[in-house]
Amino acid sequence: IGLDAPEVESTRRAGEPWGPEATEFNRDLVGGREVHLEADVTDTDQYGRLLRYVWVDGKMVNAELIRNGMADGRDYPPDVRYSDWFHDLERMARQEQLGIWSR
């Protein structure tokens, strides 16, 4: 919830710049670790995907992706609990030209 990360190549679509890097960054954060999932207002999206904030070792994965320029912050009302924080993190990543903001 609250972010949009670049897509990786699939049989249905071409990949986007930074897609593989964002995927690897996410894998490094959560791979093989126990995660805690935090709900907001909506349980699933229109495609049936579970909507959650993901926590690992006291860090929110959603925020780490945005903070490191691997995703941009997005509002998906009514699930906006951390929206202001996410937008602040995106501003900092843009200023520092991290990840997707380095082009």
Buried (B, 14 or more C-beta within 10 A) or exposed (E): BBBEBBBBEEEEEEEBEBBEBBBEBBEEBBEEEEEEEEEBEEEEEEEEEEBBBBBBEEEBBBBBBBBBBBBBBBEBEEBBBBBEBBBBBBEBBBEEEBBBBEE
